[in-house]
Amino acid sequence: MKARLGIAPIAWWNDDLPELSDDVSLDECLRQAREAGFTGMETGRRFPMDPAALKPVLDKHGMSVCGGWFSGLLLDGDLEVEKERIAGQMALFKAVGAPCIVYGETAGTIQGNRSAPLSTKRRLSEEEVKAYGRKMTIFAEWCAGQGMPISYHHHMAAPIETEAELDLLMKHSGDALPLLYDAGHMAFAGGDVLRVIDKHHARISHVHTKDIRAAVVESLDRTKESFLDAVVRGAFTVPGDGSLDFEAIVKRLAGHGYEGWFVVEAEQDPVKSPPLQMARIGHKELLRVMAAAGYSVEN
């Protein structure tokens, strides 16, 4: 089985908390990621939207775009409006050969609001999830038809956060809606990271290998502290530096035949957790668990 290893720029620049950002250029970010061993990078706020500007810097470092976040608003929004909103990113991703756009639902989310405690996240009824699942399926079918699939990111502090909420969305959406599996977000939400793979493996099209520091997560007062407070306190880290058993996780994915990108995405304070150092730790651990799971890592 084949796998590719990527990383997200959120370790270098945090889009929600700019103060948690290293003062490095896109060129330097890509250089460090390649030095650590990665061959793919998800997009972030310092990426140009013009492929003519982006391709040369990617080529310089032997890197490719392995995905990138889109702040979706479909829960409360209109399908045609969302098609217009995603068009520019879709054109860029097609031009640079990206595998997918990471769809994150931001309608009603509190993930970027430091004053909103985790316990105040938006909660949907099953009827609301049914309607949302229909819209997401139609949108996913359209995106795939345009030549750029999306992958749905369950996320802390978002409407689809917990294992039960993800189960409902998968139940009430069609197979055309692929799933981004993020072990860190699911563990933070209290879900069973292996059970989620077993239930939804057929829909998983992209994987984020985010780890957590369990002691930090367990110590949070969710009635007072926000998602961003958790980030600042160090809730997330890279594989090999946290609490999750990524050998078991990757073996479970392998057992269900997953092939594709494994992307390190761990937002941290770059002063306390230097991005290059953390990238090296994450890459080393991923190489170890990939070998244990029988993957051949492609460059």
Phi, psi and omega in degrees: 000150185248143177221154173233146185249123179233176180214156179257148182286358183297341174289333180266317180225122178267119184288334179270330178232084183304335179292340175266059183220138175280146182273070180231153178279170173301318180302314181290323177300312179295321179299314181294319180298319179291322177299324179286345176116355182280150179244358179225151178222131171285159184279162178207189191292343179263010177273130174292148180272359180261118181300331179295331177273328185279319185303316182299320181287327174295312182298324181302325184253007180064037183245156175233162175278122183249024179135187179167146186288139169235125180278091182284151179230025189288335180306316180251357191255189185253139182303315183293324177295319180294324176299319179291320182294326185270352189301316182295315179294323178298317180297317179297313184295324176295320182293328182259005174074033178290152182282332184191166168256132179278113180269116175245125181283120181246002173289117179078005181284156174242014185296334180255010184249104185289344180271356183259112178299152181305325184290350182263012180300155180290136179239133184254144171284166178296326177296321178293322178294322177302311180295319179294318179299322177297315180296317180296323179295315179299316180295317179296320177298318180295315180300314178298321178295334177276356178094012178217096182291156171258164173225124190279124184260105168295143193208141174302140177072008177254167182301327175252096188239309188274168176300317180296320179293320177295319177303317180295317180296317179295322179296320187256019173232162182272168180299344180291344178266104179284162184242133167269122180265123180235105184298322182295314179294322180291320178294318177301322181282359178088011181276165176269109190294329179279322178297322178299319177298314182300320183284325192237017184304327183294341181260348185287121181240351184205146183229129170257124180262070176268132177257165176234156168262103188301324181297323178291312182300316183290337182272355182291141169264099188288350175275349182234328186261145183264174175301316182291328172301318180298319178299312181299323180284351176094033180296329185250152174201186183268159173305140181093351180236002185236207190255347185276149179268090184286340174295315178295319181296312182291323176297323179293318176297317179298320180298334178262007173085017179293131171228143180144208185276140167243114189245122174286122180221097187221104180280126181214171173285115184293343176286315179283329183230083183307128188303316181295316178299315180292322178298320178296317179299313181297318181293318179300316180293320179296319177301320180297310185286330176297316179297318181295331182268356177089017178274147168258120183272121181268146175258000000 
